[in-house]
Amino acid sequence: MNLTLQYDQVLFILEPAGITRSLARKRVTVIDCFDGRLAIRYDGIDLPYRTFDKRPQVSQAATAENKRLGPILA
C-alpha cells in the first residue's frame, strides 16, 4: 500500500518507514519553505517522501523551437 498526497499539482509518495505505515487517512502538514524546500510532517516529525510530478515537462529546446515557428507560419 502506498501512502500518497497531492500538493500544488504534485503527487507525493510517503516512503514506507515505521511511522508512515500507520498514517492512512491521517492529516499531515505540508510546509512550503521560502527557499524552495518542502517538508511533510505528522505530529512534529518530518516524514520521508519522494515526488511524482504529474505535470508534463517541456524542454527548453522545444520552447525555443516553438518560438521560431512564428515567421515560418506567417
CHARMM internal coordinates of N, CA and C (Angstrom, degrees):
IC EDIT
DIST 1 N 1 CA 1.4511
DIST 1 CA 1 C 1.5185
ANGL 1 N 1 CA 1 C 108.62
DIST 1 C 2 N 1.3436
ANGL 1 CA 1 C 2 N 117.19
DIHE 1 N 1 CA 1 C 2 N 128.16
DIST 2 N 2 CA 1.4573
ANGL 1 C 2 N 2 CA 122.67
DIHE 1 CA 1 C 2 N 2 CA 176.14
DIST 2 CA 2 C 1.5198
ANGL 2 N 2 CA 2 C 109.38
DIHE 1 C 2 N 2 CA 2 C -97.43
DIST 2 C 3 N 1.3177
ANGL 2 CA 2 C 3 N 116.18
DIHE 2 N 2 CA 2 C 3 N 135.27
DIST 3 N 3 CA 1.4508
ANGL 2 C 3 N 3 CA 121.03
DIHE 2 CA 2 C 3 N 3 CA 173.78
DIST 3 CA 3 C 1.5171
ANGL 3 N 3 CA 3 C 107.23
DIHE 2 C 3 N 3 CA 3 C -98.33
DIST 3 C 4 N 1.3272
ANGL 3 CA 3 C 4 N 116.09
DIHE 3 N 3 CA 3 C 4 N 120.67
DIST 4 N 4 CA 1.4614
ANGL 3 C 4 N 4 CA 120.65
DIHE 3 CA 3 C 4 N 4 CA -175.78
DIST 4 CA 4 C 1.5244
ANGL 4 N 4 CA 4 C 110.14
DIHE 3 C 4 N 4 CA 4 C -128.96
DIST 4 C 5 N 1.3230
ANGL 4 CA 4 C 5 N 114.67
DIHE 4 N 4 CA 4 C 5 N 158.73
DIST 5 N 5 CA 1.4508
ANGL 4 C 5 N 5 CA 121.64
DIHE 4 CA 4 C 5 N 5 CA 171.02
DIST 5 CA 5 C 1.5131
ANGL 5 N 5 CA 5 C 107.46
DIHE 4 C 5 N 5 CA 5 C -149.48
DIST 5 C 6 N 1.3159
ANGL 5 CA 5 C 6 N 115.74
DIHE 5 N 5 CA 5 C 6 N 157.01
DIST 6 N 6 CA 1.4559
ANGL 5 C 6 N 6 CA 120.37
DIHE 5 CA 5 C 6 N 6 CA -179.23
DIST 6 CA 6 C 1.5204
ANGL 6 N 6 CA 6 C 108.62
DIHE 5 C 6 N 6 CA 6 C -117.56
DIST 6 C 7 N 1.3432
ANGL 6 CA 6 C 7 N 115.42
DIHE 6 N 6 CA 6 C 7 N 133.99
DIST 7 N 7 CA 1.4600
ANGL 6 C 7 N 7 CA 121.68
DIHE 6 CA 6 C 7 N 7 CA 177.87
DIST 7 CA 7 C 1.5218
ANGL 7 N 7 CA 7 C 108.21
DIHE 6 C 7 N 7 CA 7 C -146.05
DIST 7 C 8 N 1.3007
ANGL 7 CA 7 C 8 N 117.77
DIHE 7 N 7 CA 7 C 8 N 127.56
DIST 8 N 8 CA 1.4622
ANGL 7 C 8 N 8 CA 123.59
DIHE 7 CA 7 C 8 N 8 CA 178.10
DIST 8 CA 8 C 1.5305
ANGL 8 N 8 CA 8 C 111.49
DIHE 7 C 8 N 8 CA 8 C 54.25
DIST 8 C 9 N 1.3072
ANGL 8 CA 8 C 9 N 117.06
DIHE 8 N 8 CA 8 C 9 N 45.79
DIST 9 N 9 CA 1.4665
ANGL 8 C 9 N 9 CA 126.10
DIHE 8 CA 8 C 9 N 9 CA 177.87
DIST 9 CA 9 C 1.5270
ANGL 9 N 9 CA 9 C 113.20
DIHE 8 C 9 N 9 CA 9 C 62.90
DIST 9 C 10 N 1.3116
ANGL 9 CA 9 C 10 N 117.60
DIHE 9 N 9 CA 9 C 10 N 20.39
DIST 10 N 10 CA 1.4592
ANGL 9 C 10 N 10 CA 122.06
DIHE 9 CA 9 C 10 N 10 CA 177.14
DIST 10 CA 10 C 1.5225
ANGL 10 N 10 CA 10 C 108.06
DIHE 9 C 10 N 10 CA 10 C -120.58
DIST 10 C 11 N 1.3151
ANGL 10 CA 10 C 11 N 116.19
DIHE 10 N 10 CA 10 C 11 N 136.66
DIST 11 N 11 CA 1.4523
ANGL 10 C 11 N 11 CA 121.64
DIHE 10 CA 10 C 11 N 11 CA 178.47
DIST 11 CA 11 C 1.5289
ANGL 11 N 11 CA 11 C 108.45
DIHE 10 C 11 N 11 CA 11 C -92.51
DIST 11 C 12 N 1.3185
ANGL 11 CA 11 C 12 N 116.18
DIHE 11 N 11 CA 11 C 12 N 126.93
DIST 12 N 12 CA 1.4557
ANGL 11 C 12 N 12 CA 122.35
DIHE 11 CA 11 C 12 N 12 CA 178.62
DIST 12 CA 12 C 1.5179
ANGL 12 N 12 CA 12 C 108.64
DIHE 11 C 12 N 12 CA 12 C -109.08
DIST 12 C 13 N 1.3142
ANGL 12 CA 12 C 13 N 115.64
DIHE 12 N 12 CA 12 C 13 N 133.36
DIST 13 N 13 CA 1.4609
ANGL 12 C 13 N 13 CA 121.97
DIHE 12 CA 12 C 13 N 13 CA 179.66
DIST 13 CA 13 C 1.5199
ANGL 13 N 13 CA 13 C 107.57
DIHE 12 C 13 N 13 CA 13 C -112.62
DIST 13 C 14 N 1.3327
ANGL 13 CA 13 C 14 N 117.09
DIHE 13 N 13 CA 13 C 14 N 118.53
DIST 14 N 14 CA 1.4570
ANGL 13 C 14 N 14 CA 120.44
DIHE 13 CA 13 C 14 N 14 CA 178.26
DIST 14 CA 14 C 1.5157
ANGL 14 N 14 CA 14 C 109.35
DIHE 13 C 14 N 14 CA 14 C -72.91
DIST 14 C 15 N 1.3264
ANGL 14 CA 14 C 15 N 115.53
DIHE 14 N 14 CA 14 C 15 N 133.06
DIST 15 N 15 CA 1.4676
ANGL 14 C 15 N 15 CA 120.36
DIHE 14 CA 14 C 15 N 15 CA 178.63
DIST 15 CA 15 C 1.5201
ANGL 15 N 15 CA 15 C 109.04
DIHE 14 C 15 N 15 CA 15 C -67.88
DIST 15 C 16 N 1.3317
ANGL 15 CA 15 C 16 N 117.09
DIHE 15 N 15 CA 15 C 16 N 143.56
DIST 16 N 16 CA 1.4712
ANGL 15 C 16 N 16 CA 119.95
DIHE 15 CA 15 C 16 N 16 CA -178.11
DIST 16 CA 16 C 1.5292
ANGL 16 N 16 CA 16 C 111.75
DIHE 15 C 16 N 16 CA 16 C -74.60
DIST 16 C 17 N 1.3183
ANGL 16 CA 16 C 17 N 115.91
DIHE 16 N 16 CA 16 C 17 N 79.55
DIST 17 N 17 CA 1.4605
ANGL 16 C 17 N 17 CA 121.91
DIHE 16 CA 16 C 17 N 17 CA 176.94
DIST 17 CA 17 C 1.5274
ANGL 17 N 17 CA 17 C 108.31
DIHE 16 C 17 N 17 CA 17 C -103.97
DIST 17 C 18 N 1.3101
ANGL 17 CA 17 C 18 N 117.08
DIHE 17 N 17 CA 17 C 18 N 176.24
DIST 18 N 18 CA 1.4606
ANGL 17 C 18 N 18 CA 121.69
DIHE 17 CA 17 C 18 N 18 CA -177.70
DIST 18 CA 18 C 1.5115
ANGL 18 N 18 CA 18 C 114.07
DIHE 17 C 18 N 18 CA 18 C -53.31
DIST 18 C 19 N 1.3392
ANGL 18 CA 18 C 19 N 117.12
DIHE 18 N 18 CA 18 C 19 N -52.05
DIST 19 N 19 CA 1.4668
ANGL 18 C 19 N 19 CA 119.79
DIHE 18 CA 18 C 19 N 19 CA -176.13
DIST 19 CA 19 C 1.5236
ANGL 19 N 19 CA 19 C 112.30
DIHE 18 C 19 N 19 CA 19 C -72.92
DIST 19 C 20 N 1.3172
ANGL 19 CA 19 C 20 N 118.30
DIHE 19 N 19 CA 19 C 20 N -32.70
DIST 20 N 20 CA 1.4665
ANGL 19 C 20 N 20 CA 119.46
DIHE 19 CA 19 C 20 N 20 CA -174.59
DIST 20 CA 20 C 1.5257
ANGL 20 N 20 CA 20 C 112.89
DIHE 19 C 20 N 20 CA 20 C -70.22
DIST 20 C 21 N 1.2894
ANGL 20 CA 20 C 21 N 117.67
DIHE 20 N 20 CA 20 C 21 N -23.65
DIST 21 N 21 CA 1.4786
ANGL 20 C 21 N 21 CA 119.56
DIHE 20 CA 20 C 21 N 21 CA -178.77
DIST 21 CA 21 C 1.5259
ANGL 21 N 21 CA 21 C 112.68
DIHE 20 C 21 N 21 CA 21 C -62.47
DIST 21 C 22 N 1.3171
ANGL 21 CA 21 C 22 N 117.37
DIHE 21 N 21 CA 21 C 22 N -26.58
DIST 22 N 22 CA 1.4677
ANGL 21 C 22 N 22 CA 120.45
DIHE 21 CA 21 C 22 N 22 CA -176.63
DIST 22 CA 22 C 1.5313
ANGL 22 N 22 CA 22 C 112.80
DIHE 21 C 22 N 22 CA 22 C -98.71
DIST 22 C 23 N 1.3140
ANGL 22 CA 22 C 23 N 118.13
DIHE 22 N 22 CA 22 C 23 N 11.86
DIST 23 N 23 CA 1.4603
ANGL 22 C 23 N 23 CA 120.35
DIHE 22 CA 22 C 23 N 23 CA -173.18
DIST 23 CA 23 C 1.5265
ANGL 23 N 23 CA 23 C 115.29
DIHE 22 C 23 N 23 CA 23 C -98.54
DIST 23 C 24 N 1.3095
ANGL 23 CA 23 C 24 N 118.68
DIHE 23 N 23 CA 23 C 24 N 9.26
DIST 24 N 24 CA 1.4638
ANGL 23 C 24 N 24 CA 120.06
DIHE 23 CA 23 C 24 N 24 CA 178.95
DIST 24 CA 24 C 1.5251
ANGL 24 N 24 CA 24 C 109.54
DIHE 23 C 24 N 24 CA 24 C -56.93
DIST 24 C 25 N 1.3403
ANGL 24 CA 24 C 25 N 115.45
DIHE 24 N 24 CA 24 C 25 N 128.57
DIST 25 N 25 CA 1.4621
ANGL 24 C 25 N 25 CA 124.07
DIHE 24 CA 24 C 25 N 25 CA 179.29
DIST 25 CA 25 C 1.5280
ANGL 25 N 25 CA 25 C 114.00
DIHE 24 C 25 N 25 CA 25 C 64.88
DIST 25 C 26 N 1.3167
ANGL 25 CA 25 C 26 N 117.69
DIHE 25 N 25 CA 25 C 26 N 17.60
DIST 26 N 26 CA 1.4698
ANGL 25 C 26 N 26 CA 121.42
DIHE 25 CA 25 C 26 N 26 CA 175.08
DIST 26 CA 26 C 1.5237
ANGL 26 N 26 CA 26 C 108.61
DIHE 25 C 26 N 26 CA 26 C -94.75
DIST 26 C 27 N 1.3115
ANGL 26 CA 26 C 27 N 116.70
DIHE 26 N 26 CA 26 C 27 N 158.59
DIST 27 N 27 CA 1.4618
ANGL 26 C 27 N 27 CA 122.36
DIHE 26 CA 26 C 27 N 27 CA 179.25
DIST 27 CA 27 C 1.5229
ANGL 27 N 27 CA 27 C 109.06
DIHE 26 C 27 N 27 CA 27 C -93.42
DIST 27 C 28 N 1.3354
ANGL 27 CA 27 C 28 N 115.95
DIHE 27 N 27 CA 27 C 28 N 129.36
DIST 28 N 28 CA 1.4593
ANGL 27 C 28 N 28 CA 122.18
DIHE 27 CA 27 C 28 N 28 CA 176.70
DIST 28 CA 28 C 1.5233
ANGL 28 N 28 CA 28 C 108.22
DIHE 27 C 28 N 28 CA 28 C -115.31
DIST 28 C 29 N 1.3274
ANGL 28 CA 28 C 29 N 116.02
DIHE 28 N 28 CA 28 C 29 N 165.86
DIST 29 N 29 CA 1.4574
ANGL 28 C 29 N 29 CA 121.97
DIHE 28 CA 28 C 29 N 29 CA 178.45
DIST 29 CA 29 C 1.5169
ANGL 29 N 29 CA 29 C 108.78
DIHE 28 C 29 N 29 CA 29 C -111.08
DIST 29 C 30 N 1.3265
ANGL 29 CA 29 C 30 N 115.93
DIHE 29 N 29 CA 29 C 30 N 130.34
DIST 30 N 30 CA 1.4624
ANGL 29 C 30 N 30 CA 121.25
DIHE 29 CA 29 C 30 N 30 CA 175.74
DIST 30 CA 30 C 1.5238
ANGL 30 N 30 CA 30 C 107.02
DIHE 29 C 30 N 30 CA 30 C -102.80
DIST 30 C 31 N 1.3297
ANGL 30 CA 30 C 31 N 115.94
DIHE 30 N 30 CA 30 C 31 N 124.51
DIST 31 N 31 CA 1.4620
ANGL 30 C 31 N 31 CA 121.44
DIHE 30 CA 30 C 31 N 31 CA -179.24
DIST 31 CA 31 C 1.5197
ANGL 31 N 31 CA 31 C 107.86
DIHE 30 C 31 N 31 CA 31 C -112.01
DIST 31 C 32 N 1.3252
ANGL 31 CA 31 C 32 N 115.52
DIHE 31 N 31 CA 31 C 32 N 116.41
DIST 32 N 32 CA 1.4585
ANGL 31 C 32 N 32 CA 123.21
DIHE 31 CA 31 C 32 N 32 CA -179.48
DIST 32 CA 32 C 1.5240
ANGL 32 N 32 CA 32 C 107.52
DIHE 31 C 32 N 32 CA 32 C -102.15
DIST 32 C 33 N 1.3330
ANGL 32 CA 32 C 33 N 117.15
DIHE 32 N 32 CA 32 C 33 N 102.70
DIST 33 N 33 CA 1.4643
ANGL 32 C 33 N 33 CA 122.30
DIHE 32 CA 32 C 33 N 33 CA -174.93
DIST 33 CA 33 C 1.5253
ANGL 33 N 33 CA 33 C 111.36
DIHE 32 C 33 N 33 CA 33 C -78.42
DIST 33 C 34 N 1.3321
ANGL 33 CA 33 C 34 N 115.82
DIHE 33 N 33 CA 33 C 34 N 158.00
DIST 34 N 34 CA 1.4627
ANGL 33 C 34 N 34 CA 121.38
DIHE 33 CA 33 C 34 N 34 CA -179.78
DIST 34 CA 34 C 1.5223
ANGL 34 N 34 CA 34 C 112.27
DIHE 33 C 34 N 34 CA 34 C -63.88
DIST 34 C 35 N 1.3345
ANGL 34 CA 34 C 35 N 117.74
DIHE 34 N 34 CA 34 C 35 N -28.69
DIST 35 N 35 CA 1.4668
ANGL 34 C 35 N 35 CA 120.67
DIHE 34 CA 34 C 35 N 35 CA -177.28
DIST 35 CA 35 C 1.5282
ANGL 35 N 35 CA 35 C 112.68
DIHE 34 C 35 N 35 CA 35 C -86.52
DIST 35 C 36 N 1.3374
ANGL 35 CA 35 C 36 N 117.92
DIHE 35 N 35 CA 35 C 36 N 8.40
DIST 36 N 36 CA 1.4585
ANGL 35 C 36 N 36 CA 121.13
DIHE 35 CA 35 C 36 N 36 CA 176.86
DIST 36 CA 36 C 1.5136
ANGL 36 N 36 CA 36 C 114.26
DIHE 35 C 36 N 36 CA 36 C 96.52
DIST 36 C 37 N 1.3304
ANGL 36 CA 36 C 37 N 117.36
DIHE 36 N 36 CA 36 C 37 N -11.98
DIST 37 N 37 CA 1.4656
ANGL 36 C 37 N 37 CA 119.55
DIHE 36 CA 36 C 37 N 37 CA 177.72
DIST 37 CA 37 C 1.5255
ANGL 37 N 37 CA 37 C 109.57
DIHE 36 C 37 N 37 CA 37 C -71.78
DIST 37 C 38 N 1.3059
ANGL 37 CA 37 C 38 N 114.65
DIHE 37 N 37 CA 37 C 38 N 156.53
DIST 38 N 38 CA 1.4479
ANGL 37 C 38 N 38 CA 120.97
DIHE 37 CA 37 C 38 N 38 CA 178.81
DIST 38 CA 38 C 1.5166
ANGL 38 N 38 CA 38 C 107.70
DIHE 37 C 38 N 38 CA 38 C -133.99
DIST 38 C 39 N 1.3090
ANGL 38 CA 38 C 39 N 117.26
DIHE 38 N 38 CA 38 C 39 N 138.63
DIST 39 N 39 CA 1.4647
ANGL 38 C 39 N 39 CA 121.63
DIHE 38 CA 38 C 39 N 39 CA 177.61
DIST 39 CA 39 C 1.5239
ANGL 39 N 39 CA 39 C 108.18
DIHE 38 C 39 N 39 CA 39 C -128.16
DIST 39 C 40 N 1.3145
ANGL 39 CA 39 C 40 N 115.52
DIHE 39 N 39 CA 39 C 40 N 140.94
DIST 40 N 40 CA 1.4640
ANGL 39 C 40 N 40 CA 121.54
DIHE 39 CA 39 C 40 N 40 CA 173.62
DIST 40 CA 40 C 1.5226
ANGL 40 N 40 CA 40 C 105.76
DIHE 39 C 40 N 40 CA 40 C -115.31
DIST 40 C 41 N 1.3374
ANGL 40 CA 40 C 41 N 116.19
DIHE 40 N 40 CA 40 C 41 N 122.16
DIST 41 N 41 CA 1.4695
ANGL 40 C 41 N 41 CA 120.74
DIHE 40 CA 40 C 41 N 41 CA -173.99
DIST 41 CA 41 C 1.5095
ANGL 41 N 41 CA 41 C 111.44
DIHE 40 C 41 N 41 CA 41 C -125.34
DIST 41 C 42 N 1.3198
ANGL 41 CA 41 C 42 N 113.47
DIHE 41 N 41 CA 41 C 42 N 147.70
DIST 42 N 42 CA 1.4583
ANGL 41 C 42 N 42 CA 121.10
DIHE 41 CA 41 C 42 N 42 CA 171.06
DIST 42 CA 42 C 1.5183
ANGL 42 N 42 CA 42 C 106.77
DIHE 41 C 42 N 42 CA 42 C -134.54
DIST 42 C 43 N 1.3079
ANGL 42 CA 42 C 43 N 116.53
DIHE 42 N 42 CA 42 C 43 N 123.09
DIST 43 N 43 CA 1.4644
ANGL 42 C 43 N 43 CA 122.37
DIHE 42 CA 42 C 43 N 43 CA 177.93
DIST 43 CA 43 C 1.5351
ANGL 43 N 43 CA 43 C 111.31
DIHE 42 C 43 N 43 CA 43 C 54.86
DIST 43 C 44 N 1.3556
ANGL 43 CA 43 C 44 N 116.58
DIHE 43 N 43 CA 43 C 44 N 39.14
DIST 44 N 44 CA 1.4553
ANGL 43 C 44 N 44 CA 121.80
DIHE 43 CA 43 C 44 N 44 CA 178.04
DIST 44 CA 44 C 1.5138
ANGL 44 N 44 CA 44 C 115.53
DIHE 43 C 44 N 44 CA 44 C 79.83
DIST 44 C 45 N 1.3319
ANGL 44 CA 44 C 45 N 118.19
DIHE 44 N 44 CA 44 C 45 N 4.07
DIST 45 N 45 CA 1.4669
ANGL 44 C 45 N 45 CA 122.31
DIHE 44 CA 44 C 45 N 45 CA -178.25
DIST 45 CA 45 C 1.5250
ANGL 45 N 45 CA 45 C 109.10
DIHE 44 C 45 N 45 CA 45 C -108.83
DIST 45 C 46 N 1.3527
ANGL 45 CA 45 C 46 N 116.32
DIHE 45 N 45 CA 45 C 46 N 126.74
DIST 46 N 46 CA 1.4625
ANGL 45 C 46 N 46 CA 120.66
DIHE 45 CA 45 C 46 N 46 CA 175.45
DIST 46 CA 46 C 1.5265
ANGL 46 N 46 CA 46 C 109.67
DIHE 45 C 46 N 46 CA 46 C -69.13
DIST 46 C 47 N 1.3188
ANGL 46 CA 46 C 47 N 115.88
DIHE 46 N 46 CA 46 C 47 N 131.44
DIST 47 N 47 CA 1.4638
ANGL 46 C 47 N 47 CA 121.49
DIHE 46 CA 46 C 47 N 47 CA -178.24
DIST 47 CA 47 C 1.5250
ANGL 47 N 47 CA 47 C 110.03
DIHE 46 C 47 N 47 CA 47 C -100.67
DIST 47 C 48 N 1.3258
ANGL 47 CA 47 C 48 N 116.80
DIHE 47 N 47 CA 47 C 48 N 139.15
DIST 48 N 48 CA 1.4696
ANGL 47 C 48 N 48 CA 119.12
DIHE 47 CA 47 C 48 N 48 CA 176.50
DIST 48 CA 48 C 1.5286
ANGL 48 N 48 CA 48 C 109.51
DIHE 47 C 48 N 48 CA 48 C -74.45
DIST 48 C 49 N 1.3327
ANGL 48 CA 48 C 49 N 115.58
DIHE 48 N 48 CA 48 C 49 N 139.79
DIST 49 N 49 CA 1.4691
ANGL 48 C 49 N 49 CA 120.01
DIHE 48 CA 48 C 49 N 49 CA -177.82
DIST 49 CA 49 C 1.5182
ANGL 49 N 49 CA 49 C 110.07
DIHE 48 C 49 N 49 CA 49 C -150.79
DIST 49 C 50 N 1.3216
ANGL 49 CA 49 C 50 N 114.24
DIHE 49 N 49 CA 49 C 50 N 166.33
DIST 50 N 50 CA 1.4573
ANGL 49 C 50 N 50 CA 121.61
DIHE 49 CA 49 C 50 N 50 CA 169.66
DIST 50 CA 50 C 1.5235
ANGL 50 N 50 CA 50 C 106.62
DIHE 49 C 50 N 50 CA 50 C -134.14
DIST 50 C 51 N 1.3194
ANGL 50 CA 50 C 51 N 116.14
DIHE 50 N 50 CA 50 C 51 N 161.13
DIST 51 N 51 CA 1.4612
ANGL 50 C 51 N 51 CA 119.19
DIHE 50 CA 50 C 51 N 51 CA -176.08
DIST 51 CA 51 C 1.5159
ANGL 51 N 51 CA 51 C 111.15
DIHE 50 C 51 N 51 CA 51 C -108.89
DIST 51 C 52 N 1.3032
ANGL 51 CA 51 C 52 N 114.02
DIHE 51 N 51 CA 51 C 52 N 151.54
DIST 52 N 52 CA 1.4536
ANGL 51 C 52 N 52 CA 122.42
DIHE 51 CA 51 C 52 N 52 CA 172.22
DIST 52 CA 52 C 1.5166
ANGL 52 N 52 CA 52 C 105.03
DIHE 51 C 52 N 52 CA 52 C -130.93
DIST 52 C 53 N 1.3257
ANGL 52 CA 52 C 53 N 117.00
DIHE 52 N 52 CA 52 C 53 N 100.54
DIST 53 N 53 CA 1.4539
ANGL 52 C 53 N 53 CA 122.16
DIHE 52 CA 52 C 53 N 53 CA -175.73
DIST 53 CA 53 C 1.5282
ANGL 53 N 53 CA 53 C 109.18
DIHE 52 C 53 N 53 CA 53 C -83.17
DIST 53 C 54 N 1.3333
ANGL 53 CA 53 C 54 N 116.31
DIHE 53 N 53 CA 53 C 54 N 116.53
DIST 54 N 54 CA 1.4585
ANGL 53 C 54 N 54 CA 121.17
DIHE 53 CA 53 C 54 N 54 CA -177.54
DIST 54 CA 54 C 1.5232
ANGL 54 N 54 CA 54 C 112.47
DIHE 53 C 54 N 54 CA 54 C -84.48
DIST 54 C 55 N 1.3376
ANGL 54 CA 54 C 55 N 116.73
DIHE 54 N 54 CA 54 C 55 N -12.82
DIST 55 N 55 CA 1.4656
ANGL 54 C 55 N 55 CA 118.85
DIHE 54 CA 54 C 55 N 55 CA -178.86
DIST 55 CA 55 C 1.5229
ANGL 55 N 55 CA 55 C 109.53
DIHE 54 C 55 N 55 CA 55 C -73.44
DIST 55 C 56 N 1.3155
ANGL 55 CA 55 C 56 N 117.97
DIHE 55 N 55 CA 55 C 56 N 137.94
DIST 56 N 56 CA 1.4654
ANGL 55 C 56 N 56 CA 119.57
DIHE 55 CA 55 C 56 N 56 CA 177.80
DIST 56 CA 56 C 1.5243
ANGL 56 N 56 CA 56 C 110.43
DIHE 55 C 56 N 56 CA 56 C -67.31
DIST 56 C 57 N 1.2998
ANGL 56 CA 56 C 57 N 115.85
DIHE 56 N 56 CA 56 C 57 N 138.33
DIST 57 N 57 CA 1.4589
ANGL 56 C 57 N 57 CA 121.27
DIHE 56 CA 56 C 57 N 57 CA 179.68
DIST 57 CA 57 C 1.5284
ANGL 57 N 57 CA 57 C 109.10
DIHE 56 C 57 N 57 CA 57 C -91.44
DIST 57 C 58 N 1.3073
ANGL 57 CA 57 C 58 N 116.72
DIHE 57 N 57 CA 57 C 58 N 132.93
DIST 58 N 58 CA 1.4554
ANGL 57 C 58 N 58 CA 122.33
DIHE 57 CA 57 C 58 N 58 CA 177.20
DIST 58 CA 58 C 1.5176
ANGL 58 N 58 CA 58 C 107.02
DIHE 57 C 58 N 58 CA 58 C -111.61
DIST 58 C 59 N 1.3174
ANGL 58 CA 58 C 59 N 116.17
DIHE 58 N 58 CA 58 C 59 N 124.59
DIST 59 N 59 CA 1.4617
ANGL 58 C 59 N 59 CA 119.10
DIHE 58 CA 58 C 59 N 59 CA -179.58
DIST 59 CA 59 C 1.5189
ANGL 59 N 59 CA 59 C 110.03
DIHE 58 C 59 N 59 CA 59 C -75.39
DIST 59 C 60 N 1.3151
ANGL 59 CA 59 C 60 N 116.32
DIHE 59 N 59 CA 59 C 60 N 156.60
DIST 60 N 60 CA 1.4493
ANGL 59 C 60 N 60 CA 120.93
DIHE 59 CA 59 C 60 N 60 CA 179.77
DIST 60 CA 60 C 1.5277
ANGL 60 N 60 CA 60 C 110.57
DIHE 59 C 60 N 60 CA 60 C -65.10
DIST 60 C 61 N 1.3280
ANGL 60 CA 60 C 61 N 117.33
DIHE 60 N 60 CA 60 C 61 N -33.27
DIST 61 N 61 CA 1.4598
ANGL 60 C 61 N 61 CA 121.30
DIHE 60 CA 60 C 61 N 61 CA 178.96
DIST 61 CA 61 C 1.5332
ANGL 61 N 61 CA 61 C 110.37
DIHE 60 C 61 N 61 CA 61 C -64.07
DIST 61 C 62 N 1.3290
ANGL 61 CA 61 C 62 N 117.17
DIHE 61 N 61 CA 61 C 62 N -41.65
DIST 62 N 62 CA 1.4608
ANGL 61 C 62 N 62 CA 120.51
DIHE 61 CA 61 C 62 N 62 CA 179.36
DIST 62 CA 62 C 1.5241
ANGL 62 N 62 CA 62 C 110.52
DIHE 61 C 62 N 62 CA 62 C -64.46
DIST 62 C 63 N 1.3190
ANGL 62 CA 62 C 63 N 116.85
DIHE 62 N 62 CA 62 C 63 N -37.15
DIST 63 N 63 CA 1.4563
ANGL 62 C 63 N 63 CA 120.04
DIHE 62 CA 62 C 63 N 63 CA 178.44
DIST 63 CA 63 C 1.5260
ANGL 63 N 63 CA 63 C 110.19
DIHE 62 C 63 N 63 CA 63 C -66.05
DIST 63 C 64 N 1.3227
ANGL 63 CA 63 C 64 N 116.57
DIHE 63 N 63 CA 63 C 64 N -43.80
DIST 64 N 64 CA 1.4702
ANGL 63 C 64 N 64 CA 120.35
DIHE 63 CA 63 C 64 N 64 CA 179.73
DIST 64 CA 64 C 1.5227
ANGL 64 N 64 CA 64 C 110.54
DIHE 63 C 64 N 64 CA 64 C -63.53
DIST 64 C 65 N 1.3269
ANGL 64 CA 64 C 65 N 118.11
DIHE 64 N 64 CA 64 C 65 N -40.04
DIST 65 N 65 CA 1.4552
ANGL 64 C 65 N 65 CA 120.99
DIHE 64 CA 64 C 65 N 65 CA 179.18
DIST 65 CA 65 C 1.5210
ANGL 65 N 65 CA 65 C 110.16
DIHE 64 C 65 N 65 CA 65 C -63.86
DIST 65 C 66 N 1.3247
ANGL 65 CA 65 C 66 N 118.78
DIHE 65 N 65 CA 65 C 66 N -39.60
DIST 66 N 66 CA 1.4602
ANGL 65 C 66 N 66 CA 121.77
DIHE 65 CA 65 C 66 N 66 CA 179.71
DIST 66 CA 66 C 1.5224
ANGL 66 N 66 CA 66 C 111.46
DIHE 65 C 66 N 66 CA 66 C -66.60
DIST 66 C 67 N 1.3220
ANGL 66 CA 66 C 67 N 117.46
DIHE 66 N 66 CA 66 C 67 N -33.03
DIST 67 N 67 CA 1.4674
ANGL 66 C 67 N 67 CA 120.35
DIHE 66 CA 66 C 67 N 67 CA 179.17
DIST 67 CA 67 C 1.5224
ANGL 67 N 67 CA 67 C 110.80
DIHE 66 C 67 N 67 CA 67 C -67.25
DIST 67 C 68 N 1.3074
ANGL 67 CA 67 C 68 N 117.85
DIHE 67 N 67 CA 67 C 68 N -29.24
DIST 68 N 68 CA 1.4645
ANGL 67 C 68 N 68 CA 121.64
DIHE 67 CA 67 C 68 N 68 CA -178.84
DIST 68 CA 68 C 1.5208
ANGL 68 N 68 CA 68 C 111.87
DIHE 67 C 68 N 68 CA 68 C -82.63
DIST 68 C 69 N 1.3021
ANGL 68 CA 68 C 69 N 119.01
DIHE 68 N 68 CA 68 C 69 N -8.02
DIST 69 N 69 CA 1.4569
ANGL 68 C 69 N 69 CA 121.75
DIHE 68 CA 68 C 69 N 69 CA -178.59
DIST 69 CA 69 C 1.5310
ANGL 69 N 69 CA 69 C 112.86
DIHE 68 C 69 N 69 CA 69 C -73.78
DIST 69 C 70 N 1.3264
ANGL 69 CA 69 C 70 N 117.86
DIHE 69 N 69 CA 69 C 70 N -22.67
DIST 70 N 70 CA 1.4692
ANGL 69 C 70 N 70 CA 121.13
DIHE 69 CA 69 C 70 N 70 CA -177.52
DIST 70 CA 70 C 1.5163
ANGL 70 N 70 CA 70 C 112.58
DIHE 69 C 70 N 70 CA 70 C -53.69
DIST 70 C 71 N 1.3383
ANGL 70 CA 70 C 71 N 119.45
DIHE 70 N 70 CA 70 C 71 N -55.08
DIST 71 N 71 CA 1.4645
ANGL 70 C 71 N 71 CA 120.47
DIHE 70 CA 70 C 71 N 71 CA 179.76
DIST 71 CA 71 C 1.5330
ANGL 71 N 71 CA 71 C 112.58
DIHE 70 C 71 N 71 CA 71 C -63.88
DIST 71 C 72 N 1.3136
ANGL 71 CA 71 C 72 N 116.72
DIHE 71 N 71 CA 71 C 72 N -32.64
DIST 72 N 72 CA 1.4710
ANGL 71 C 72 N 72 CA 120.03
DIHE 71 CA 71 C 72 N 72 CA -179.27
DIST 72 CA 72 C 1.5276
ANGL 72 N 72 CA 72 C 110.27
DIHE 71 C 72 N 72 CA 72 C -68.58
DIST 72 C 73 N 1.3342
ANGL 72 CA 72 C 73 N 116.70
DIHE 72 N 72 CA 72 C 73 N -40.87
DIST 73 N 73 CA 1.4634
ANGL 72 C 73 N 73 CA 120.99
DIHE 72 CA 72 C 73 N 73 CA -178.33
DIST 73 CA 73 C 1.5276
ANGL 73 N 73 CA 73 C 112.32
DIHE 72 C 73 N 73 CA 73 C -76.11
DIST 73 C 74 N 1.3327
ANGL 73 CA 73 C 74 N 117.72
DIHE 73 N 73 CA 73 C 74 N -21.49
DIST 74 N 74 CA 1.4667
ANGL 73 C 74 N 74 CA 121.09
DIHE 73 CA 73 C 74 N 74 CA -175.73
DIST 74 CA 74 C 1.4942
ANGL 74 N 74 CA 74 C 112.65
DIHE 73 C 74 N 74 CA 74 C -76.66
END
COOR INIT
IC SEED 1 N 1 CA 1 C
IC BUILD
